[in-house]
Amino acid sequence: MMATVLKTVIGASLSRVQIPAPPPIAGSIAGWLGLVAPPIAVLIVTFAGLVTPGYDPVTRTVSRLAEPGRPAALEVALAVYLVAFALLMLAFSKRPRGLLAVAGVALVVAASVHLDPASAGATMVHRVASGVAMLALTAAPFGFAAAHARYSRALGVTMIGLLVIGAVLVPTGFSAWGLWERAFLLVAMASVMVMSRFSADEAMRAPAAIVSRSGS
């Protein structure tokens, strides 16, 4: 009788034992990559602007640094690829996040097909891909379900505001598009870093696995 009772009690206790599950590697890598990729890309683009003769960051967009023949075109393309890879990793690491995947793929296209004064087709593809990436990055924070999603959503609202300002400025003869783009990209990269931080935190706080035993 006593043996049966002990067996039942011990079995019930073991059935509730929580063994910490190892943190998902993909989620951790994606989170940390999303944190370091944007600053690295910013440093590369800043360097490219310094070594490109006659380049004006106020009036010229980042894409102009990757035009054929530019001294740091390859480095700028690699910087965009790095951010694109971070977005794709973040999109598929924990749960599917379609808008981040769209942004990542669009950036891959934008980095592969450069602005080219000699090719109207390539220029159009690049601009469409860049526009898709910007829209996807703007919308992505609103689909991010996390305890602190309000921070990323605030950045999303800021990006919407910048897009509206840009649309208003188009017919005015505004020329400082390099400055406007950098303001947008600064907020977008901050948003990526915020979402990546939350993703890394989620990965490190993966719920403990419940190990059940039948008590036999």
C-alpha positions as CSV (number, residue, x, y, z in Angstrom):
1,M,0.0,0.0,0.0
2,M,2.7,2.5,1.1
3,A,4.8,1.5,-1.9
4,T,1.9,2.2,-4.3
5,V,1.3,5.6,-2.7
6,L,5.0,6.6,-3.0
7,K,5.1,5.5,-6.6
8,T,2.1,7.6,-7.4
9,V,3.4,10.7,-5.6
10,I,6.9,10.4,-7.1
11,G,5.4,9.8,-10.6
12,A,3.1,12.8,-10.3
13,S,6.1,15.0,-9.2
14,L,8.3,13.9,-12.0
15,S,5.5,14.5,-14.5
16,R,5.7,18.2,-13.5
17,V,9.5,18.5,-13.6
18,Q,10.6,21.3,-16.0
19,I,13.9,20.9,-17.7
20,P,15.1,24.1,-19.4
21,A,15.1,23.6,-23.2
22,P,18.2,24.8,-25.0
23,P,17.7,28.2,-26.6
24,P,16.8,27.9,-30.3
25,I,20.1,28.5,-32.1
26,A,18.5,30.0,-35.2
27,G,16.6,32.6,-33.1
28,S,19.7,33.6,-31.2
29,I,21.8,33.9,-34.3
30,A,19.1,35.9,-36.1
31,G,18.6,38.2,-33.2
32,W,22.3,39.0,-32.8
33,L,22.9,39.3,-36.5
34,G,20.0,41.8,-36.7
35,L,21.7,43.8,-34.0
36,V,25.1,44.0,-35.6
37,A,24.3,44.1,-39.3
38,P,22.7,47.6,-39.4
39,P,25.7,49.4,-37.7
40,I,28.2,47.6,-39.9
41,A,26.2,48.6,-43.0
42,V,26.1,52.2,-41.8
43,L,29.9,52.2,-41.3
44,I,30.4,50.7,-44.8
45,V,28.1,53.3,-46.5
46,T,29.8,56.1,-44.6
47,F,33.2,55.0,-45.8
48,A,31.9,54.6,-49.3
49,G,30.6,58.1,-49.3
50,L,34.0,59.4,-48.2
51,V,36.0,57.6,-50.9
52,T,33.6,58.4,-53.8
53,P,34.7,61.6,-55.5
54,G,32.0,64.4,-55.7
55,Y,29.5,62.4,-53.7
56,D,27.1,64.6,-51.7
57,P,25.2,62.6,-49.0
58,V,22.6,65.4,-48.7
59,T,21.4,65.3,-52.3
60,R,22.5,61.8,-53.5
61,T,20.9,58.5,-52.3
62,V,22.9,55.5,-51.0
63,S,22.1,53.7,-54.2
64,R,24.3,56.1,-56.1
65,L,27.3,54.7,-54.3
66,A,26.8,51.3,-55.9
67,E,26.5,52.6,-59.5
68,P,28.8,50.8,-62.0
69,G,32.3,52.3,-61.8
70,R,32.0,53.7,-58.3
71,P,35.1,52.9,-56.1
72,A,33.1,51.3,-53.3
73,A,30.2,49.8,-55.3
74,L,31.1,46.2,-54.2
75,E,31.3,47.2,-50.6
76,V,28.0,49.0,-50.6
77,A,26.3,46.0,-52.3
78,L,27.8,43.7,-49.6
79,A,26.4,45.9,-46.9
80,V,22.9,45.7,-48.4
81,Y,23.3,41.9,-48.7
82,L,24.3,41.7,-45.0
83,V,21.1,43.6,-43.9
84,A,19.0,41.5,-46.3
85,F,20.4,38.3,-44.9
86,A,19.7,39.5,-41.3
87,L,16.1,40.2,-42.3
88,L,15.7,36.8,-43.9
89,M,17.2,35.1,-40.8
90,L,14.9,37.1,-38.5
91,A,11.9,36.3,-40.7
92,F,12.2,32.6,-40.5
93,S,14.1,32.0,-37.2
94,K,11.2,31.7,-34.7
95,R,7.9,32.1,-36.6
96,P,7.2,33.2,-40.2
97,R,7.2,37.0,-40.5
98,G,6.2,37.6,-44.1
99,L,6.9,41.3,-44.3
100,L,10.5,40.9,-43.1
101,A,11.0,38.2,-45.7
102,V,9.6,40.5,-48.4
103,A,12.0,43.2,-47.3
104,G,14.9,40.9,-47.3
105,V,14.2,39.5,-50.8
106,A,13.6,43.0,-52.1
107,L,17.0,44.2,-50.7
108,V,18.7,41.2,-52.4
109,V,17.2,42.4,-55.7
110,A,18.2,46.0,-55.0
111,A,21.8,45.0,-54.2
112,S,22.0,42.7,-57.3
113,V,20.5,45.2,-59.8
114,H,22.1,48.6,-59.4
115,L,21.1,52.0,-60.5
116,D,22.7,52.3,-64.0
117,P,22.5,55.5,-66.1
118,A,23.1,53.4,-69.1
119,S,20.2,51.0,-68.4
120,A,16.7,52.3,-67.8
121,G,15.5,48.7,-67.2
122,A,18.0,48.0,-64.4
123,T,17.3,51.4,-62.9
124,M,13.6,50.7,-62.8
125,V,14.0,47.2,-61.3
126,H,16.3,48.7,-58.6
127,R,13.9,51.5,-57.7
128,V,10.9,49.1,-57.6
129,A,12.8,46.7,-55.3
130,S,14.0,49.6,-53.1
131,G,10.4,50.9,-52.8
132,V,9.0,47.4,-51.9
133,A,11.7,47.0,-49.3
134,M,10.9,50.4,-47.7
135,L,7.2,49.7,-47.6
136,A,7.7,46.2,-46.1
137,L,10.1,47.6,-43.5
138,T,7.5,50.2,-42.6
139,A,4.7,47.7,-42.2
140,A,6.7,44.9,-40.5
141,P,6.7,46.4,-36.9
142,F,2.9,46.4,-36.8
143,G,2.9,42.6,-37.2
144,F,5.5,42.0,-34.6
145,A,3.9,40.3,-31.6
146,A,6.1,40.8,-28.5
147,A,5.8,42.1,-25.0
148,H,7.5,45.4,-26.0
149,A,6.0,45.7,-29.6
150,R,5.0,49.2,-28.8
151,Y,8.6,50.4,-29.3
152,S,8.9,48.9,-32.8
153,R,5.4,50.1,-33.7
154,A,6.4,53.6,-32.7
155,L,9.3,53.4,-35.2
156,G,6.8,52.1,-37.8
157,V,4.6,55.2,-37.2
158,T,7.7,57.3,-37.7
159,M,8.5,55.7,-41.0
160,I,5.0,56.2,-42.2
161,G,5.4,59.9,-41.3
162,L,8.6,60.1,-43.3
163,L,7.0,58.4,-46.3
164,V,4.1,60.9,-46.2
165,I,6.6,63.8,-46.0
166,G,8.4,62.3,-49.0
167,A,5.2,62.0,-51.0
168,V,4.4,65.7,-50.2
169,L,7.9,66.8,-51.2
170,V,8.0,65.0,-54.6
171,P,6.2,67.8,-56.6
172,T,8.0,70.7,-54.8
173,G,11.4,70.4,-56.4
174,F,12.9,69.2,-53.1
175,S,16.5,68.1,-53.7
176,A,17.8,66.8,-50.4
177,W,16.7,63.2,-51.1
178,G,19.9,61.8,-49.7
179,L,19.2,63.4,-46.4
180,W,15.5,62.2,-46.4
181,E,16.6,58.6,-47.3
182,R,19.2,58.5,-44.6
183,A,16.6,59.7,-42.1
184,F,14.2,56.9,-43.2
185,L,17.0,54.3,-43.2
186,L,18.1,55.4,-39.7
187,V,14.6,54.7,-38.4
188,A,14.3,51.5,-40.4
189,M,17.6,50.1,-39.1
190,A,16.7,51.1,-35.6
191,S,13.4,49.2,-36.0
192,V,15.3,46.1,-37.3
193,M,17.6,46.3,-34.3
194,V,14.6,46.6,-31.9
195,M,12.9,43.6,-33.4
196,S,16.1,41.6,-33.4
197,R,16.7,42.4,-29.7
198,F,13.2,41.1,-28.9
199,S,13.8,38.0,-31.1
200,A,17.1,37.3,-29.3
201,D,15.4,37.7,-25.9
202,E,12.6,35.4,-26.9
203,A,15.1,32.8,-28.0
204,M,16.9,32.9,-24.7
205,R,13.7,32.7,-22.7
206,A,12.4,29.7,-24.5
207,P,9.8,28.0,-22.3
208,A,11.0,25.0,-20.3
209,A,10.2,21.6,-21.7
210,I,7.8,19.5,-19.7
211,V,9.1,16.0,-19.3
212,S,6.3,13.6,-18.7
213,R,6.6,10.2,-17.2
214,S,3.9,7.6,-16.9
215,G,5.0,6.7,-13.4
216,S,5.7,3.2,-14.3
